[in-house]
């Protein structure tokens, strides 16, 4: 990587050494026909980002998260992005909440410097829990796409725990047995001498039952 290893740089300026560029990453898809021309992780990231070039806000957000992960992986962990494991991502999630060492990762005073400024840093301070969660969602999208493209063998983020939606508890109401028997006796005492009266008796069961259930 050009420049001091203590100074992260924008993804368009990065030059990775062979042992960190991912050309031999442990999670590379072997024996599959890749659908993109990328031979290393940096090229794969650019191929993914190219899909969003016409939507500036999306492109900037996606580039920011891919850039941060690539820099952390190669500078801090000293591993290619395509060698990251599920356990590595658990560490990265905690890193996002408080990027350390601060002088390496966080811009002075939390200021946003131009990308060609030597003072540029990938972070402006610790990420909130919501921002960290959003970052992982974006990275999951990227890794899933790289798997679909035949560049990666699998997506380590797919192993993350997802909170299952719990069905709302079903509320069941019932009458006390004595009260229900009293109600039945009352309805049974209704006249049934004609067809109409029989219908009214049946209607009584349904009406009283529905009134209670709808409470």
N, C-alpha and C positions, 0 to 999 in steps of 0.2 A: 504494500500500500504506500502510495506517495506520502511524503511528509512524515512528521513525528507520529509514532503509534499512539501518543497521548492526545492527538488532535483528530477527532472524527471529521470526516469531510462528506459533502453531499454525494449522493450516489452517482451523479454524472461525472465526478472527478475520481472515483475510486479505481485503483488498479490493484487487484488481489494477487498475491503470490500463488504459485501452483498448489501448494499444500492447503490453501484456504479457499480456492476459487470454486470448489465443488465439482470439478471435472471428474473427481473420483469419490464423490460423496457416498456415504454408507447407505443413504436412502435413495440413491439414484435407481431408476427403473432399468433393470438389466434384462435384455432379451425382448424388450418391447420396442415397437416402432414408435418413435416420438413424433408427435404432430407439430412440433415447433423445432426451429433450427438451432436452438440454444445448446451450447456445449458446456456451459458453466452456469453458476447460480446468478451471476450478475446479468448475463444475457437472458436468463429465464425470467428474472424480475422485469427487465425491460420489455420482454415479449408480453408479459401480463399487463403491465402499465399501458402499453400501446393501445389497448382496448378502450381506454378511458381518456385518451388524449383530447377528444373534442369536448369533454365536460371538465372544465378547469377545477371546480371545487372538488369533485370526486377524485380527479387525477392527483391533486395536491394532497388530499387526505390519504389516499392509498399509497402514494409515493412516500409520504412521511412515515407510515407504519412499516412498510417494507424496508425502508432505509434504516430506521432505528433498529430493527431486528438484525439486519445484515451487519451493521456496525457492531452491535453488542455481541453477536455470534463470533465475529472474526477478531475483534479487538479485545473483548473481555473474556470470552470463553475459549478463544483460539480454536474454533471449530468451523468448518464450512456450514453454511445455512442448510445444505442438503444432507447434513449429518446430524441435525438436531433431533433429539428424542422427546418423548412425552415429558420425561423428568426435567429436561432442559427448559421446557416451556413453563413448568411450574416455578422454576427459579426466575425466569424472565418476567413472569407476572408480578412477582414481588419487586423485582428491579424497577419496573415501571412506576411503582408507587413511591419510589425514592431512589432515583438514579445516582449511583455512587461509583467512583469518586466524582464529586460534584464539579470539580474544576475541569474534568475531562468531558462531562456530558451536558452540563447545564450552562447556558449563556449567562454571562455576568449581568447581574441586576435583572434577570428575567427578560432582557431585551431581545427583540427579534432582529437579527442582523441579516443583510443580504447573503444569498447562498455563495457568492464569490468572495465574501469577507472572511479573513482569517479568524475573526472572532465568532463565526457561525458555530452553533452547536445544535445537536438534534433535539434538545429539550430546553424548555424555559422554566422548568420547575417540576416538582413531583406531580404525577397524574392523579386525578381523583379516581375513586373506584369506578364511576361511570365511564370515564375516559379510558381506563385500563380495560374495562369490559368491551368497549367499542373497538379498541385496538386489537383485541384477540379475535373479535368477530371478523374484522377486515383480514387479518392474517389467516384465519380459517378459510375465508373465501379464496385467498391467493393459493394456499396449499392444496385445496380441493381442485382448483383449476389446473395446477401443475401436475396433479395426479391424473386428471382427465386428459391432459395433454401428453401423457406418457413420459414426462420428465422425471417425476418422483414415483417411487414404488408405493408409498402410502402417506397418509396425512396424520402426523402425530397428534394434531389438535382434535381429531375426531374421537379421541379417547377421553376428552374432557367430560366432566360430569355435567349433565343437563338436568335442570330441575324439571321433573315431570309435573304436568298440570294435574292437580288433584280435582276430581269431580266434586261438585258441591254435594254435601251430605243430603241424602233424601229424607225429608221430614215425614214421618209416619205418625198420624194421629189416630187414636182409638178411644172408644168409650169404655168406661168402667163396666165390667160384666153385669153388675146389678142394674146400672142405668140403661145399658143396651137391652136387657131383658124387659125392663119397664117400658121402654120405647116400643119394643116388638109387641108386647101385650096390648099397648094402646092402639097400635095400628091394626093388630089382629081383631080388636073389638069393633073395628069399623065395619059397617054393613056390606055384605057381598051378595045380596039377593039378586041383583041384576048384573049384567055384563059391565055396565057403566060403573057400578059401585065397586066391582072387582078391580077395574082399571084404576079407580081412584085409590084403592087400598095399595096397589102396587106402586102407584105414583107417590104415595105417602112414604114408602120405604126409600125410594130414590131421592125424594125431596129432602127428607130429614138427614139422610146420609150425606148428600151433597152439601147441605148447609154446614154440617159439622166439618167435613173435609176441607171446605174452602175457607175456613177460619184462619 
